[in-house]
Amino acid sequence: MEPINEELIEQHGSEEGVQILAVDATFNEKSGRCTPDLDWFYNGKTQQVEKGLEWSVIAVVDLQQNTAYALSAQQTDGSIPEQVKVAAAEGKVCGSRVDFYLGHLAYCDNSECIRCIFTERIAEVVSPWARKTARLVQKIQTIGLALGGAAGARLSHQFGALVCGSTILNHLKKLSLPEFEVPRILGVDDFAFRKGHNYETILVDLERNKPIALLPDRKAETLAEWLIQHPGVEVLSRDRSKAYRSGMTQEAPEAIQVADRFHLVKNLGETLEKVLGNYDAELKEIEQKQRQALVSTEIVVVTAKSTATANAQAQTQANHQKRVQQQQDIKKLTEQQWSQIAIAQTIGVSVKTVQRYLSLPDLPETPSRRSSLGQSSLEPYKQMILEWWNADIRRPKVLMALLEQKGYTGSDRTLTRYLSSLREAQGLPPTRMQPVKGLPQVIDPQAPPLTANRAAYLILKRTENRDTEDLEILEKLVSQHPSLAMAVDLADEFLQLLRQQKAELFDN
């Protein structure tokens, strides 16, 4: 430092003031063979790299005195490696002055250079070694929290932040979890990232309706460890999982454990579905009566045919009976104190199958019908087919051509099978014939089949949400069999206690 600079700083500098270090550089165009340190530098005026000299100035700026004191002024070292020169000449490193300096520092091989860092680090603006400013990162995180990865990336492109979904998710992972108070009423439930494989546990503050933590699994030990670290929970709401009950009992024995209403209704629905699964014939009869109520002398109702052959249906029934017998044998051998390995070897199944059959209730004698029974790719087009059929357009090829114009991509066999059910409904033979006048009109109500799942759902619906058709089905269901009437009455009584929050009556 020059003596005159030291003297000026001592005379005019303020010890209490705010001083900053300023670095600046200026470029001079220059050419000549004998000029020392002549090389390629960034020219801020022309925004490109040119040949010449560059001078760097370092000074101290007193913000209160509005005075600057030069500490040094020297010519920039022109010993830039050849690869930087080539890149600069090709315009690859000259996007800005900072880019040019970064390129210079990247290839600088001078071990005695005192310029290790050429700018002051301002953590409020950009973190060290960061490639984005703090404000840009905050924007990306805000968008990611609202939209997620893929949608957030599309929105970020609109204001110039060219980031991908993975980058947004990586920035979200850097966020610290918000602080929370230990809730008085804690809800515990599991959820699946992949159903049947990967399960985790979510903890919810039920008073504030706010999730507070995620646990990596649904084991009793994991929940017990969390309760040890966060004492003070008074009420624990859970499903009927034995693992959760064990973890709560171990580390929070003083807390009240309650079964939440959602899982109670869910368990009731599952129980009703298993009970109704044993009355498949009665459900079919109720469904048939419901269809016959729409029939008159002028209108007939079409009955959908099964897509499975008689042999396939017999095979399905045989397979189900085999599973029922296996479950019965497994439970009998378990009562005789057989090990699960010995049972698996005797029955001819895996150990996991033995465990699964032991955890399941008794299977019904007849397989329950799937909820999609009677539905096919022709479903959206049936009303159009009925209009054409009732207008005497009945040739399969003509109907197929009309359907393809509407976007139908199914097979001819599916259409032919449905047309044969229309012929049977009108009493026509399954052969080609001339149109007959005076035939009854065919309708297809498109009502879903009355399966055990649908019947259980109708029982669980609130009274004010049931329509006329639901009430008629329930009335037929109650009158069909005394056991079904008892199941409906008990379910209604149970639901009333839940919805009116009369917990004290459960003991009676």
MOFENBEL-V553467 format. One record per residue. N is the residue number from 0. SS is DSSP state (alpha for helix, beta for strand, coil for the rest). PSI is psi in radians with two decimals (* if undefined). D_LAST is the distance of its C-alpha to the last C-alpha in Angstrom with 1 decimal. Layout:
n->{N | N}
ss->{SS | SS}
psi->{PSI | PSI}
d_last->{D_LAST | D_LAST}
This chain:
n->{0 | 1 | 2 | 3 | 4 | 5 | 6 | 7 | 8 | 9 | 10 | 11 | 12 | 13 | 14 | 15 | 16 | 17 | 18 | 19 | 20 | 21 | 22 | 23 | 24 | 25 | 26 | 27 | 28 | 29 | 30 | 31 | 32 | 33 | 34 | 35 | 36 | 37 | 38 | 39 | 40 | 41 | 42 | 43 | 44 | 45 | 46 | 47 | 48 | 49 | 50 | 51 | 52 | 53 | 54 | 55 | 56 | 57 | 58 | 59 | 60 | 61 | 62 | 63 | 64 | 65 | 66 | 67 | 68 | 69 | 70 | 71 | 72 | 73 | 74 | 75 | 76 | 77 | 78 | 79 | 80 | 81 | 82 | 83 | 84 | 85 | 86 | 87 | 88 | 89 | 90 | 91 | 92 | 93 | 94 | 95 | 96 | 97 | 98 | 99 | 100 | 101 | 102 | 103 | 104 | 105 | 106 | 107 | 108 | 109 | 110 | 111 | 112 | 113 | 114 | 115 | 116 | 117 | 118 | 119 | 120 | 121 | 122 | 123 | 124 | 125 | 126 | 127 | 128 | 129 | 130 | 131 | 132 | 133 | 134 | 135 | 136 | 137 | 138 | 139 | 140 | 141 | 142 | 143 | 144 | 145 | 146 | 147 | 148 | 149 | 150 | 151 | 152 | 153 | 154 | 155 | 156 | 157 | 158 | 159 | 160 | 161 | 162 | 163 | 164 | 165 | 166 | 167 | 168 | 169 | 170 | 171 | 172 | 173 | 174 | 175 | 176 | 177 | 178 | 179 | 180 | 181 | 182 | 183 | 184 | 185 | 186 | 187 | 188 | 189 | 190 | 191 | 192 | 193 | 194 | 195 | 196 | 197 | 198 | 199 | 200 | 201 | 202 | 203 | 204 | 205 | 206 | 207 | 208 | 209 | 210 | 211 | 212 | 213 | 214 | 215 | 216 | 217 | 218 | 219 | 220 | 221 | 222 | 223 | 224 | 225 | 226 | 227 | 228 | 229 | 230 | 231 | 232 | 233 | 234 | 235 | 236 | 237 | 238 | 239 | 240 | 241 | 242 | 243 | 244 | 245 | 246 | 247 | 248 | 249 | 250 | 251 | 252 | 253 | 254 | 255 | 256 | 257 | 258 | 259 | 260 | 261 | 262 | 263 | 264 | 265 | 266 | 267 | 268 | 269 | 270 | 271 | 272 | 273 | 274 | 275 | 276 | 277 | 278 | 279 | 280 | 281 | 282 | 283 | 284 | 285 | 286 | 287 | 288 | 289 | 290 | 291 | 292 | 293 | 294 | 295 | 296 | 297 | 298 | 299 | 300 | 301 | 302 | 303 | 304 | 305 | 306 | 307 | 308 | 309 | 310 | 311 | 312 | 313 | 314 | 315 | 316 | 317 | 318 | 319 | 320 | 321 | 322 | 323 | 324 | 325 | 326 | 327 | 328 | 329 | 330 | 331 | 332 | 333 | 334 | 335 | 336 | 337 | 338 | 339 | 340 | 341 | 342 | 343 | 344 | 345 | 346 | 347 | 348 | 349 | 350 | 351 | 352 | 353 | 354 | 355 | 356 | 357 | 358 | 359 | 360 | 361 | 362 | 363 | 364 | 365 | 366 | 367 | 368 | 369 | 370 | 371 | 372 | 373 | 374 | 375 | 376 | 377 | 378 | 379 | 380 | 381 | 382 | 383 | 384 | 385 | 386 | 387 | 388 | 389 | 390 | 391 | 392 | 393 | 394 | 395 | 396 | 397 | 398 | 399 | 400 | 401 | 402 | 403 | 404 | 405 | 406 | 407 | 408 | 409 | 410 | 411 | 412 | 413 | 414 | 415 | 416 | 417 | 418 | 419 | 420 | 421 | 422 | 423 | 424 | 425 | 426 | 427 | 428 | 429 | 430 | 431 | 432 | 433 | 434 | 435 | 436 | 437 | 438 | 439 | 440 | 441 | 442 | 443 | 444 | 445 | 446 | 447 | 448 | 449 | 450 | 451 | 452 | 453 | 454 | 455 | 456 | 457 | 458 | 459 | 460 | 461 | 462 | 463 | 464 | 465 | 466 | 467 | 468 | 469 | 470 | 471 | 472 | 473 | 474 | 475 | 476 | 477 | 478 | 479 | 480 | 481 | 482 | 483 | 484 | 485 | 486 | 487 | 488 | 489 | 490 | 491 | 492 | 493 | 494 | 495 | 496 | 497 | 498 | 499 | 500 | 501 | 502 | 503 | 504 | 505 | 506 | 507}
ss->{coil | coil | alpha | alpha | alpha | alpha | alpha | alpha | alpha | alpha | alpha | alpha | coil | coil | coil | coil | coil | coil | beta | beta | beta | beta | beta | beta | beta | beta | beta | beta | beta | coil | coil | coil | coil | coil | coil | coil | coil | coil | beta | beta | beta | beta | beta | coil | coil | coil | coil | beta | beta | beta | beta | beta | beta | beta | beta | beta | beta | beta | beta | beta | beta | beta | coil | coil | coil | coil | beta | beta | beta | beta | beta | beta | beta | beta | beta | coil | coil | coil | coil | coil | coil | alpha | alpha | alpha | alpha | alpha | alpha | alpha | alpha | coil | coil | coil | coil | coil | coil | coil | alpha | alpha | alpha | alpha | alpha | alpha | alpha | alpha | alpha | alpha | coil | coil | coil | coil | coil | coil | coil | coil | coil | coil | coil | coil | coil | coil | coil | coil | coil | coil | coil | coil | coil | coil | coil | coil | coil | coil | coil | alpha | alpha | alpha | alpha | alpha | alpha | alpha | alpha | alpha | alpha | alpha | alpha | alpha | alpha | coil | alpha | alpha | alpha | alpha | alpha | alpha | alpha | alpha | alpha | alpha | coil | coil | coil | coil | coil | coil | alpha | alpha | alpha | alpha | alpha | alpha | alpha | alpha | alpha | coil | coil | coil | coil | coil | coil | coil | coil | coil | coil | coil | beta | beta | beta | beta | beta | beta | beta | beta | beta | beta | coil | coil | coil | beta | beta | beta | beta | beta | beta | beta | beta | coil | coil | coil | coil | beta | beta | beta | beta | beta | beta | coil | coil | coil | coil | alpha | alpha | alpha | alpha | alpha | alpha | alpha | alpha | alpha | alpha | coil | coil | coil | coil | coil | beta | beta | beta | beta | coil | coil | coil | alpha | alpha | alpha | alpha | alpha | alpha | alpha | alpha | alpha | alpha | coil | coil | coil | coil | beta | beta | beta | beta | coil | alpha | alpha | alpha | alpha | alpha | alpha | alpha | alpha | alpha | alpha | alpha | alpha | alpha | alpha | alpha | alpha | alpha | alpha | alpha | alpha | alpha | alpha | alpha | alpha | alpha | alpha | alpha | alpha | alpha | alpha | alpha | alpha | coil | coil | coil | coil | coil | coil | beta | beta | beta | coil | coil | coil | coil | coil | coil | coil | coil | alpha | alpha | alpha | alpha | alpha | alpha | alpha | alpha | alpha | alpha | alpha | alpha | alpha | alpha | alpha | alpha | alpha | alpha | alpha | alpha | alpha | alpha | alpha | alpha | alpha | alpha | coil | coil | coil | coil | alpha | alpha | alpha | alpha | alpha | alpha | alpha | alpha | coil | coil | coil | alpha | alpha | alpha | alpha | alpha | alpha | alpha | alpha | alpha | coil | coil | coil | coil | coil | coil | coil | coil | coil | coil | coil | coil | coil | coil | coil | coil | coil | coil | coil | alpha | alpha | alpha | alpha | alpha | alpha | alpha | alpha | alpha | alpha | alpha | alpha | coil | coil | coil | coil | coil | alpha | alpha | alpha | alpha | alpha | alpha | alpha | alpha | alpha | alpha | coil | coil | coil | coil | coil | coil | alpha | alpha | alpha | alpha | alpha | alpha | alpha | alpha | alpha | alpha | alpha | alpha | alpha | alpha | alpha | coil | coil | coil | coil | coil | coil | coil | coil | coil | coil | coil | coil | coil | coil | beta | beta | beta | coil | coil | coil | coil | coil | coil | coil | coil | alpha | alpha | alpha | alpha | alpha | alpha | alpha | alpha | alpha | coil | coil | alpha | alpha | alpha | coil | coil | alpha | alpha | alpha | alpha | alpha | alpha | alpha | alpha | alpha | alpha | alpha | alpha | alpha | coil | alpha | alpha | alpha | alpha | alpha | alpha | alpha | alpha | alpha | alpha | alpha | alpha | alpha | alpha | alpha | alpha | alpha | alpha | coil | coil | coil | alpha | alpha | alpha | alpha | alpha | coil}
psi->{2.39 | 2.52 | -0.61 | -0.59 | -0.72 | -0.71 | -0.71 | -0.67 | -0.70 | -0.61 | -0.72 | -0.23 | 2.63 | 2.14 | -0.51 | -0.20 | 3.07 | 2.17 | 2.48 | 2.75 | 2.18 | 2.38 | 2.27 | 2.78 | 2.56 | 2.57 | 2.37 | 2.22 | 2.32 | 2.53 | 2.77 | 2.58 | -0.55 | 0.03 | 2.18 | 2.61 | 0.43 | 2.20 | -2.94 | 2.23 | 2.86 | 2.21 | 1.98 | -0.45 | -0.80 | -0.11 | 0.74 | 2.93 | 2.26 | 2.93 | 2.32 | -2.66 | 2.62 | 2.34 | 2.33 | 2.46 | 2.31 | 2.28 | 2.78 | 2.27 | 2.14 | 1.99 | -0.50 | -0.65 | -0.16 | 0.74 | 2.49 | 2.48 | 2.08 | 2.28 | -0.62 | 2.62 | 2.06 | 2.78 | 2.38 | 2.41 | 2.23 | 0.14 | 1.20 | 2.30 | 2.79 | -0.63 | -0.51 | -0.66 | -0.80 | -0.78 | -0.68 | -0.72 | -0.54 | -0.03 | 0.36 | -0.37 | 0.33 | 0.63 | -0.56 | 3.05 | -0.68 | -0.73 | -0.71 | -0.75 | -0.68 | -0.74 | -0.66 | -0.78 | -0.53 | -0.51 | 0.10 | 2.11 | 0.34 | 1.83 | -0.33 | 0.12 | 2.28 | -0.17 | 1.31 | -0.67 | 2.19 | -0.06 | 2.71 | 2.41 | 2.21 | 1.68 | -0.48 | -0.45 | -0.86 | 2.40 | 2.69 | 2.39 | 0.14 | 2.66 | -0.02 | 2.59 | 2.79 | -0.63 | -0.70 | -0.71 | -0.68 | -0.71 | -0.77 | -0.73 | -0.68 | -0.75 | -0.71 | -0.67 | -0.56 | -0.66 | -0.32 | -2.88 | -1.12 | -0.87 | -0.64 | -0.63 | -0.71 | -0.70 | -0.64 | -0.58 | -0.41 | -0.48 | 0.41 | 0.03 | 1.75 | 1.46 | 2.71 | 3.01 | -0.64 | -0.66 | -0.73 | -0.76 | -0.62 | -0.67 | -0.60 | -0.59 | -0.39 | -0.23 | 2.44 | 2.58 | 2.50 | 2.58 | 2.61 | 2.67 | 2.57 | 2.12 | 2.69 | -0.67 | 2.04 | 2.26 | 2.34 | 2.23 | 2.78 | 2.77 | 2.80 | 2.26 | -0.57 | 1.91 | 2.26 | -0.08 | -1.12 | 2.00 | 2.54 | 3.09 | 2.37 | 2.38 | 2.28 | 2.35 | 1.86 | -0.35 | -0.60 | -0.07 | 0.89 | 2.19 | 2.45 | -0.37 | 2.71 | 2.30 | 2.53 | -0.20 | -2.97 | 0.70 | 2.70 | -0.64 | -0.67 | -0.77 | -0.70 | -0.70 | -0.70 | -0.69 | -0.56 | -0.74 | -0.33 | 1.28 | 2.77 | 0.01 | 2.25 | -0.64 | 2.29 | 2.09 | 2.25 | 3.01 | -2.86 | 0.48 | 2.32 | -0.56 | -0.80 | -0.71 | -0.70 | -0.79 | -0.69 | -0.70 | -0.60 | -0.87 | -0.15 | 1.05 | -0.42 | -0.27 | 2.57 | 2.21 | 2.22 | 2.62 | 2.17 | 2.74 | -0.62 | -0.85 | -0.53 | -0.78 | -0.65 | -0.77 | -0.64 | -0.74 | -0.71 | -0.68 | -0.74 | -0.69 | -0.66 | -0.69 | -0.82 | -0.41 | -0.37 | -0.03 | 0.83 | -0.67 | -0.68 | -0.68 | -0.69 | -0.68 | -0.70 | -0.72 | -0.70 | -0.69 | -0.65 | -0.63 | -0.66 | -0.38 | -0.35 | -0.15 | 2.44 | -3.05 | -0.44 | -0.22 | 2.38 | 2.65 | 2.30 | 2.50 | 2.11 | 2.45 | 2.61 | 2.48 | -0.24 | 2.55 | 2.97 | -0.67 | -0.69 | -0.68 | -0.68 | -0.66 | -0.69 | -0.75 | -0.70 | -0.73 | -0.68 | -0.73 | -0.58 | -0.73 | -0.69 | -0.78 | -0.70 | -0.74 | -0.73 | -0.74 | -0.70 | -0.74 | -0.62 | -0.78 | -0.57 | -0.69 | -0.43 | 0.22 | 0.51 | 2.59 | 2.76 | -0.59 | -0.76 | -0.66 | -0.77 | -0.73 | -0.61 | -0.77 | -0.52 | 0.57 | 3.07 | 2.90 | -0.63 | -0.65 | -0.69 | -0.80 | -0.68 | -0.74 | -0.58 | -0.56 | -0.35 | 2.61 | 3.02 | 2.28 | 2.53 | 2.76 | -0.53 | 2.47 | 2.44 | 2.56 | 2.49 | 2.72 | -0.37 | 0.28 | 2.37 | -0.03 | 2.54 | -3.11 | -0.25 | -0.11 | -0.82 | -0.24 | 0.05 | -0.66 | -0.67 | -0.72 | -0.71 | -0.68 | -0.76 | -0.70 | -0.79 | -0.28 | 0.33 | 0.40 | 1.72 | 0.00 | 2.23 | -0.69 | -0.69 | -0.76 | -0.65 | -0.72 | -0.71 | -0.70 | -0.71 | -0.57 | -0.46 | -0.04 | 0.16 | 2.32 | 0.20 | -3.01 | 2.86 | -0.56 | -0.68 | -0.76 | -0.78 | -0.68 | -0.71 | -0.67 | -0.59 | -0.58 | -0.55 | -0.69 | -0.76 | -0.66 | -0.61 | -0.04 | 0.39 | 2.58 | 2.68 | 0.76 | 2.88 | 2.44 | 2.85 | 2.62 | 2.39 | 2.28 | 2.66 | 0.28 | 2.60 | 2.65 | 2.45 | 2.35 | 2.72 | 1.76 | -0.26 | 0.46 | 2.42 | 2.62 | 2.63 | 1.48 | 2.99 | -0.62 | -0.76 | -0.68 | -0.69 | -0.66 | -0.69 | -0.62 | -0.63 | -0.32 | 2.54 | 2.66 | -0.68 | -0.26 | -0.05 | 2.33 | -3.07 | -0.73 | -0.69 | -0.75 | -0.67 | -0.72 | -0.75 | -0.65 | -0.75 | -0.61 | -0.74 | -0.68 | -0.14 | -0.68 | 2.44 | -0.62 | -0.66 | -0.68 | -0.71 | -0.71 | -0.72 | -0.73 | -0.79 | -0.69 | -0.73 | -0.73 | -0.73 | -0.76 | -0.63 | -0.70 | -0.68 | -0.86 | -0.47 | 0.02 | 0.86 | 1.21 | -0.52 | -0.38 | -0.19 | -0.46 | -0.35 | *}
d_last->{94.8 | 98.0 | 99.3 | 99.6 | 95.9 | 95.0 | 97.1 | 95.7 | 92.1 | 93.1 | 94.8 | 92.4 | 89.1 | 86.3 | 84.3 | 81.4 | 81.4 | 79.6 | 81.6 | 80.9 | 82.7 | 84.1 | 85.3 | 87.3 | 89.7 | 92.5 | 94.2 | 97.9 | 99.5 | 102.2 | 104.2 | 107.0 | 107.7 | 108.3 | 105.4 | 103.2 | 99.4 | 99.8 | 96.8 | 94.0 | 91.7 | 89.2 | 90.8 | 88.4 | 90.7 | 91.0 | 87.5 | 89.0 | 90.6 | 94.3 | 97.1 | 98.2 | 97.5 | 94.4 | 94.4 | 91.3 | 91.1 | 88.8 | 88.6 | 86.7 | 85.5 | 84.9 | 82.5 | 83.5 | 87.2 | 87.1 | 89.5 | 89.6 | 91.6 | 92.7 | 92.2 | 93.6 | 95.0 | 95.8 | 96.3 | 93.3 | 94.0 | 95.0 | 94.3 | 91.5 | 90.9 | 92.2 | 88.8 | 87.8 | 91.1 | 90.5 | 86.9 | 88.1 | 91.0 | 88.6 | 86.3 | 83.3 | 82.9 | 84.2 | 81.2 | 81.6 | 83.3 | 80.1 | 80.1 | 83.7 | 83.2 | 80.1 | 82.3 | 85.0 | 82.7 | 81.2 | 84.7 | 86.1 | 87.5 | 89.2 | 87.6 | 89.5 | 88.2 | 86.7 | 84.8 | 81.6 | 79.4 | 81.1 | 78.5 | 76.4 | 72.7 | 70.5 | 66.9 | 65.6 | 67.3 | 67.1 | 65.9 | 68.5 | 69.0 | 66.7 | 67.7 | 65.9 | 65.9 | 62.8 | 62.5 | 62.6 | 60.0 | 57.7 | 58.2 | 57.4 | 54.2 | 53.1 | 53.8 | 52.1 | 48.9 | 48.8 | 50.0 | 50.0 | 52.9 | 54.5 | 54.0 | 54.9 | 58.1 | 59.1 | 58.7 | 60.5 | 63.5 | 63.9 | 64.9 | 67.0 | 64.7 | 65.3 | 62.3 | 60.2 | 56.5 | 56.6 | 58.5 | 55.9 | 53.1 | 55.2 | 55.6 | 51.8 | 51.3 | 53.6 | 51.3 | 49.4 | 45.6 | 44.6 | 43.4 | 39.7 | 37.7 | 34.8 | 31.8 | 28.9 | 26.4 | 27.6 | 26.7 | 27.6 | 28.4 | 31.0 | 33.7 | 36.6 | 40.3 | 40.8 | 37.8 | 37.5 | 40.0 | 39.8 | 36.6 | 36.2 | 33.6 | 33.4 | 32.1 | 31.3 | 31.1 | 28.1 | 29.2 | 32.7 | 31.9 | 34.7 | 35.2 | 36.6 | 37.2 | 37.6 | 37.3 | 39.6 | 36.9 | 33.2 | 33.5 | 31.5 | 34.8 | 35.8 | 32.7 | 32.8 | 36.5 | 35.7 | 33.1 | 35.7 | 38.3 | 36.0 | 34.0 | 31.9 | 28.9 | 25.8 | 23.3 | 23.6 | 22.3 | 22.8 | 22.1 | 20.8 | 24.3 | 24.7 | 28.0 | 26.6 | 23.8 | 26.6 | 28.9 | 26.5 | 25.5 | 29.2 | 30.6 | 27.9 | 25.5 | 25.0 | 23.9 | 20.3 | 19.6 | 17.6 | 17.6 | 19.5 | 18.6 | 21.8 | 21.0 | 17.5 | 19.1 | 21.9 | 19.9 | 18.2 | 21.8 | 23.1 | 20.6 | 21.4 | 25.1 | 25.0 | 23.3 | 25.8 | 28.6 | 28.5 | 29.4 | 32.5 | 34.6 | 32.2 | 32.2 | 36.0 | 36.2 | 34.2 | 36.5 | 39.5 | 38.4 | 37.9 | 41.5 | 42.9 | 41.8 | 44.3 | 47.2 | 49.9 | 53.6 | 54.7 | 52.0 | 50.7 | 48.0 | 49.0 | 46.8 | 47.1 | 48.4 | 47.1 | 49.3 | 48.8 | 51.0 | 49.9 | 50.9 | 48.9 | 45.8 | 46.3 | 46.7 | 43.5 | 41.6 | 43.4 | 42.5 | 38.9 | 38.9 | 40.7 | 38.0 | 35.3 | 37.4 | 38.0 | 34.3 | 33.7 | 36.7 | 35.7 | 32.3 | 33.9 | 36.6 | 34.1 | 32.3 | 35.8 | 36.2 | 38.8 | 39.6 | 39.0 | 42.8 | 43.5 | 40.9 | 42.5 | 45.9 | 45.0 | 43.1 | 45.6 | 43.4 | 43.1 | 40.9 | 39.1 | 38.4 | 36.9 | 34.6 | 33.6 | 32.8 | 30.7 | 28.6 | 28.2 | 25.8 | 27.6 | 30.1 | 30.2 | 33.1 | 34.8 | 35.4 | 33.6 | 36.1 | 37.0 | 36.3 | 40.1 | 40.9 | 43.7 | 44.8 | 48.3 | 51.1 | 52.1 | 48.9 | 50.5 | 53.5 | 52.1 | 52.4 | 56.1 | 56.7 | 55.3 | 57.6 | 60.6 | 59.6 | 59.3 | 62.7 | 64.3 | 64.5 | 63.4 | 65.7 | 63.7 | 66.5 | 66.7 | 63.0 | 63.0 | 65.8 | 63.9 | 60.7 | 62.7 | 64.1 | 60.6 | 59.7 | 58.2 | 58.8 | 57.1 | 58.9 | 60.7 | 58.5 | 55.3 | 57.1 | 58.5 | 55.2 | 53.7 | 56.8 | 56.5 | 53.0 | 54.5 | 57.3 | 54.8 | 52.8 | 56.1 | 57.3 | 60.2 | 61.7 | 61.3 | 65.0 | 67.2 | 68.3 | 69.7 | 67.4 | 66.2 | 66.0 | 63.2 | 60.4 | 56.8 | 55.5 | 53.3 | 50.2 | 47.7 | 44.5 | 43.8 | 40.1 | 38.3 | 37.3 | 33.8 | 32.6 | 29.1 | 29.1 | 30.1 | 27.6 | 24.7 | 26.2 | 26.4 | 22.7 | 21.9 | 24.4 | 23.6 | 24.4 | 27.3 | 28.8 | 29.0 | 32.5 | 33.7 | 34.2 | 30.6 | 29.3 | 31.7 | 30.7 | 26.9 | 27.8 | 30.0 | 27.3 | 24.8 | 27.6 | 29.0 | 26.5 | 23.4 | 21.7 | 22.6 | 21.1 | 17.7 | 18.0 | 18.9 | 16.2 | 13.4 | 15.4 | 15.9 | 12.3 | 11.8 | 15.0 | 14.3 | 11.5 | 14.1 | 17.0 | 15.8 | 14.6 | 11.2 | 10.1 | 8.0 | 5.4 | 5.4 | 3.8 | 0.0}
